[in-house]
């Protein structure tokens, strides 16, 4: 599913129940375990935690994560440059 809006290139998260997450405009995978995936997004780090967490598929712009999702944490990245 492609979204077109004034927020192009901003992180976009779609959640289906607690079993499936689609993230658009991710930049890189920072960490992947069976209970956590950490993704670098524009200005943020998204953490998806739970049980049996795995990446179902990856494209250039989207990543699909599945498992028993228990939490999603969004952390603002603060630049150390002044």
N, C-alpha and C positions, 0 to 999 in steps of 0.2 A: 504494500500500500504506500503510495507516494503522497505526501502532503505538500501543497504549495501555499505559501503564505509569506508575509513580510518578515517572518522569522527564519528565513533560509539559512542553513548551516548551523542553526541553534540545535542543541540536544533535544531529541524527541523520544519519549518513552510511552509505549503502549503496553498495558498489563491486562492479561486475560486470566481472571481468577487468581489463584496463587500457584499456577503451574507454568506460566509462559510469559516472557517479556521480550518485546522487540524494541531495540534501541537504534535510533537513526542518528547519523552524523557523529559516530564515535571516532576517536583518533587512534587509539591503540589499546591492547589488552595489557594491563599491568600485572595481574595475578589471576591464576586459575587453579582452584582446588575443587574437591567434591562438595565443599560447603561454602565457597565464596568465589565470586568473580569480581574483579576490580577493573573498571574501564576508564580510560582518560577520555574526557569529552572537552569541548571548548569551554575553558574556564572552570571546569568541575571534574571531580572524580566520582563516579557512580559505583556503589558497592551493592551487590545483590547477594544476599546470604540465605542459606537454607540447607536442605538435604538433597543429595543426589544432583547437585547443580552441574550442568554441562552446557556447552555451547552446541546448539543444534545445527546452526549454519552461519556462515559469515559471507558478506558481500563487501564491496568497496565502501558502501555507505551504511550498511545495516548489520546488526548482529542479533541473533535469536538465541535466547537463553531459556532453558527449561529445567524443571526440577520442582521440589516442594519449596516454594519461595516464602520465607518467613520474614524477611526485612529488605528494604531498599533504603540505602543511605546516600544522600547527595551532599558532597562536601565541596564548598567553594575553594578554588585554588587561589591562594594569595601570593602574588608575585613578590619575590624578595628584592626586586629592583625598585628603586625610588625615583 
